[in-house]
Amino acid sequence: LGFDVSQPISFPTSPPFEFTQTTISKINHEFDLIVFSHSLQYIEDLQNIFANIKCLLKPEGKIFIQIPDIMKKQSALSLGDQLYHFTPNTLRGLLNGFGFGSTIIENTFFPRDLLLVADQNPSKCEFNCYEDHKFVRTAINALVDLPSQLEIEKYDDRLGVFGTAIDAALIDSVCHQVAYFVDENPLKAGGKFRNCSIHHPSELCKTDI
């Protein structure tokens, strides 16, 4: 069952798949697994969401959450539509406060994201959720120091950036000398991103940086 506030571009339509665009309180199913994939940071009323989840989740059901780790992906701070930013401790603390025990999944597939599995296991709800608020300031300072970390002064006017997403936009905004962007998506090649050309990797030569 897919659920979202807007109709997706593509979602399976044949059984057993189903998509609903109603409010979460009107979903009349019980689930083995509920997934939040890069969505939790956009939900204003988390208390209401997790109250509904307790009704929707089977007793042995699991919650899977994937969300940016603000200590590893500071560029997420530049997205003005996100309501929350999380570290492993603050995310586990949030779930603990709503009565969910949780376990962080260590992985190499998404090195700058938090991957976490939670359930309604009271024995796992003893996590110390305290986190010094200075972690936000630490993330901001990392953004401020980004130009010096990149050592941009050593690059010439042919500086290229791989990718056409938030991190690429951030690099362009702090160094002001990006000549082009590179994207593996053939549908993007030949287009523009932040007024610069997008090239496919196959178009590059050895002199491109």
N, C-alpha and C positions, 0 to 999 in steps of 0.2 A: 504494500500500500504506500503510494507516494502522497505526501502532504506538503503544500506550500501556499504562500499567500498570493502567488500568481501562477498562471498556467505555464507549465514548462514547454520548451521548444520541442523536446522529444522525451517521451516516456512510453514504455511498453503498454499496449492496449489489449493484448490477448490474455485470457485467463492463464495463471491466477493473478495477473497484475491489475491494479486499480489505482486511479489517481483521484484525489478529492481536494477541492479548493474551499471547503467549508471551514468553520472555526474548529479549533482543536477540541472544544467541549462537546461537539456534535459527532465525534468519531466514536462508533460503537463497536470497537474491536479490542481484543487483548493481544498483546504482542510478545514474542520471544526476544525481539531486538528492536530498539529504537535508536536511530542514527541522527546525530547532529554533525553534519559535515560543513565546516566553515559557516555556521549559521547562529550559534549561540550568542556571539558578540553583537548581533543585531536585534535581539529580543529584549524589549524594554521591561516587561513584567516577568521576571524569571521565577518569582514565587508562584505565580499562577501557572506557568508552564510546568514546573515540577510537581505542583499539586495535581495537575491533569495527568502527568506521566505516571504517578503512583496508581492512578485508576486504570491506566491503559496497559501497564506493564504486568505481565504474568509474575507470580511469586518468585519464580526462578529466572525471570527475564533479565536482560542486560541492556545497558545504555552504552553506546559508543560515541565518543566525542572526538572530533579533530578540529583544532583551532590553533592560530598562530601563537607561538611562545614569544612574548614581547621582549624577553631577554636575548633571544636569538634572531628575531625578525623585527628590529626596531622600526623598519620602514612602515609597518602597520600603523604606527602612530600618525602617519600622514594621511590616513584615510579618515575623513571627517564624518563618515556615516556610521562608524563603529561606536557602540555605546559602552563597551567594556574591553579591557585588555587584561590578559591573564599570564601568570607564571604557573609552573606546576603546583606550587603551594597554594596560591589563591584559588585555582580551579578546584583542587581537592577540598579546600576549605569551604568553598561555596556548596559543593555537593554534600559535604559532611553536615553543613547547617540545614540542609533539606532532608537529611536522613538517609543519604546514600553513601555506602562505602565505595572506595575507588582504588584503582591500580593504574599507574602510569605504564604505558607500553614503550619500552626502549626500542628504537628502530633506526634504520639507516635510509629508509625510503623517503621519509619526510623529515630531514634533520632539523628544520627550523619550526616544526609544528609540534604541538602537544597531542599525543594520542593517548586516550584514557578509556578504560572500561569501568563502569559503575554498576552496582546492584543494591538491592534493599537488604543488605546484610548488616544487622546491628553491630556485630563483632568487629566490623571494619570501619565503624564510624567513630573512631577514637583519635582521629588525626588532628594534630595541633595545627589549626588553620592560620595562626598568626604569621603575617608577612610584613616586614618593614615597608612602609609606604614609599621609601626612597627608591624602590626599584623602578618607579616611573621616571624619576629624575635621572637615574643611571641610564635608562634607555634613551632619554632625550639628549643627554650628554654624548652618547655614542653617535647620534645623528649629527650633532654639532661638529664633532671631530671627524666626520666622514671625509671631507676634502683632504685633510692631512693624511688620513689612512690610505687613501687612494693614490697619493703622490701624483696628483693630476698635472703638476707643473712639468713633469718630464715627458708628457705626451704632446704630439703635434696636432695639426688640424685634421688628421685622418683618424682620430680616435673613434672607434666603433664600440657599440654596446650590444651584447648578446641578450635578446629578449625584448618583449614589447609589453611589459606589465609594470606593476607598481615599483619594483626595484630599478628597472631601467629608467622610468620616469624620474625617480629620485636622483639617480646618478646624473641625469641630464640637468636637473634643477640645481645641483650643487657645483658642477664643473663648467657648465656653459660653453663647452667646446666639443660636444658630440657631433660628429659629421654624418653618422649613419647608424642604423640599428640592424640587427640580424635576427631572423626568426626562421625556424625550421618549417613553419606552416606555409605551404606553397600558395595558399589563398591570401596570405598577407604580403608576400614578396611583390615588390613593385608599388606598394602602397606607401602611405606616410604615417609616421608616428611622431607627435610633437614637432611637426613641420620638417622632419628629416626623413630621408628615404629608408625603406626597409628592404634589405637584401636577403636572399637565401644563402646559406653557407656555401653552396656550390659556386656562387658567384665571386667569392673572395679569392684573393691572391696572397702570396707569401708576404707582401709588403704591408698588408692590412693589419692593424693592431687591434 
